[in-house]
Amino acid sequence: MPLGGAERRFFRLFNFLWENGYDVYLCTSTEGAEACKALGIDLDPDGVYILPGVRGSASRIIQYWILIRRTISLIRWLRRKRIHHLHFGSNPGAPTFLYALFSGFACPFSVSLVDSIKDYQRNGR
């Protein structure tokens, strides 16, 4: 899946900050990492945490289970790295919602509304 404009900017910003010695980390999916490679953005593996993909699983129940496991794995990584703030550089979705449920065990977070086409005022997320 190709990255949107905002996602590309977040990846490029991370790369710039990381290469200039800032203490930042990037969490992305396997699809996000592959899309970066396709754009010629080389991500340093020391600063990137790649979450396993969810799509392609046979049933919705398995997809939800993978999302829960992935969220718990992310929280463990955030705590291990002692990260103080997490920013979701994408539209709110199931991962954001799950993280919000468990965020008391990790760190505060913020979310980007990068898709100006959607009407988020009537959206439960």
SVG drawing of the C-alpha trace seen along z (x, -y; Angstrom):
<svg xmlns="http://www.w3.org/2000/svg" viewBox="-22 -19 46 37">
<polyline fill="none" stroke="black" stroke-width="0.4" points="0.0,0.0 1.5,-3.4 2.1,-6.0 0.0,-9.2 1.5,-12.7 1.4,-13.1 2.8,-9.7 5.7,-10.4 6.4,-13.6 6.4,-11.8 8.9,-9.2 11.1,-11.9 11.0,-13.9 11.9,-10.9 14.8,-10.1 16.1,-13.7 15.8,-13.8 17.4,-10.4 20.3,-11.2 21.0,-14.4 21.3,-12.7 17.9,-13.3 16.5,-10.8 13.5,-9.7 12.1,-6.4 9.6,-5.2 7.0,-2.6 5.6,-1.3 4.0,1.7 5.7,4.0 3.7,2.4 4.9,-1.0 8.5,0.1 8.1,1.6 6.5,-1.5 9.5,-3.5 11.9,-1.3 9.9,-1.8 10.2,-5.6 14.0,-5.3 13.8,-6.2 16.3,-4.1 15.2,-3.6 17.9,-2.8 16.9,0.4 18.2,-0.8 15.6,-3.6 12.7,-1.7 10.3,0.8 8.4,2.7 5.0,4.1 3.8,7.2 1.1,6.7 -2.5,7.6 -4.0,7.8 -4.2,11.1 -5.4,13.0 -8.3,15.3 -10.9,14.1 -11.8,10.9 -11.3,12.5 -7.8,13.4 -7.2,9.9 -8.5,8.4 -6.3,10.9 -3.3,9.8 -4.1,6.1 -4.3,6.7 -1.1,8.6 0.6,6.0 -0.7,3.2 0.7,5.1 4.0,5.6 4.2,1.9 3.5,0.9 6.3,3.2 8.7,1.7 7.7,-1.9 8.3,-1.0 11.6,0.7 12.8,-2.4 11.4,-4.8 9.6,-6.7 7.6,-9.7 5.2,-10.4 3.8,-8.5 2.4,-10.2 0.2,-8.4 1.0,-9.9 -2.1,-8.5 -5.8,-8.8 -7.4,-7.3 -8.4,-3.7 -8.5,-0.4 -4.8,-0.5 -5.3,-4.0 -8.4,-3.0 -6.7,0.1 -3.7,-1.9 -6.0,-4.5 -7.6,-1.7 -4.1,-0.5 -2.2,-3.8 -2.3,-4.0 0.4,-1.3 2.6,-3.2 2.9,-6.9 0.6,-9.7 -0.1,-10.0 -1.4,-12.3 -3.0,-11.6 -2.9,-13.3 -6.0,-13.8 -4.3,-13.7 -7.3,-12.9 -9.2,-16.2 -11.8,-14.4 -13.4,-12.4 -15.9,-13.9 -14.5,-13.1 -17.2,-15.1 -19.7,-12.3 -17.2,-9.5 -17.0,-7.6 -13.3,-7.4"/>
</svg>
